[in-house]
Amino acid sequence: MGWERLRPSSRNMLTSRKLLRDGEALPGMGLYAVLVKLHEGDQRFTAPRHRHNFSQIRLVLRGHMDFGPGLECDPGDVGFFPGGAYYGPEDIDGGDYVLLQWGREWVTRAQDEQAIAELSARGRFEHGVYYVDEDGLERSIDGKRAVWEHVYGREEVIYPPRYRAPIIMSPDHFNWLKCGDLSRKTLGRFTEDDVVVEMVRWDGAGALHQLAAERTSLLFVLKGTVVLGDRACPAETAIWSDLGETHDVTADAGTETIVFGFPLARG
């Protein structure tokens, strides 16, 4: 899969992507997953301090990422950015990372593009902020918020965050816990939705790890090769298991993966 160079977004920055998923984690809960490439020099990525009404996870693959004070990340680090919690200002001079976003009252990519085009006809996006002239006075609003309010036709309400700040995980500082021919690191379980971030390592060839039917999951290969059915999946392959599906994966000894479990379906 090649890189797709994106037009300027509501952050008014040029980035490239490999789309991993644009759909739903659960019925009524949007999900967007993408491999992001940020560029260097005069195309470096910047964004003001802001927050969202959806949650996010970032897995840094290459480069040094500055998501705000106390939120710097290096390759291998994982960040959970809970809905409602502020982060930024961001300043990133190149790098690659996996970005996962999910939530209700979702704005799809198609809605986002249409809203940006319509808002740009009467205002401008600049460094993550939307500016528009109203009765001779210039009004400014966070770019993402401007898009959401344009799509839904009402003021965005961001509920108090369950966590006051994003959580940065350093996987190398966790210990592997052995379970048969597999070893695991549970990096975190978050909110009543039971969002899970876990690493799985194969200590013996052919051991079985199951992606269960209870939730939508993403297994991302960090090192080695995973086998799904008759398909060999090398490093930086994304393997999806949708709600209601079950998938058994095996691998050679030494293979390492990270598994993201999205919100559980509640009755």
Salt bridges, closest charged atoms under 4 A:
GLU4 OE1 - ARG17 NE 2.84
GLU72 OE1 - HIS64 NE2 2.91
ASP74 OD1 - HIS64 ND1 2.74
GLU90 OE2 - HIS50 NE2 3.85
ASP91 OD1 - ARG44 NE 2.76
ASP93 OD2 - ARG44 NH1 3.73
ASP96 OD1 - LYS37 NZ 3.15
ASP96 OD2 - ARG62 NE 2.79
GLU105 OE2 - ARG154 NH2 2.65
ASP112 OD2 - ARG7 NH2 3.54
GLU118 OE1 - HIS150 NE2 2.56
GLU126 OE1 - ARG124 NE 3.14
GLU134 OE2 - ARG139 NH1 3.59
GLU138 OE2 - ARG124 NH1 2.80
ASP142 OD1 - ARG11 NH1 3.18
GLU149 OE2 - ARG145 NE 2.96
GLU155 OE2 - ARG145 NH2 3.51
GLU156 OE1 - ARG145 NE 3.87
GLU192 OE2 - ARG162 NH2 2.67
ASP194 OD1 - ARG189 NE 2.91
ASP194 OD2 - ARG215 NH2 2.80
GLU198 OE2 - ARG184 NH1 3.55
ASP203 OD2 - LYS178 NZ 3.16
ASP203 OD1 - ARG201 NE 2.80
GLU214 OE2 - ARG215 NE 3.95
GLU236 OE2 - ARG62 NH1 2.79
ASP242 OD1 - ARG21 NH1 2.81
GLU245 OE1 - HIS247 NE2 3.00
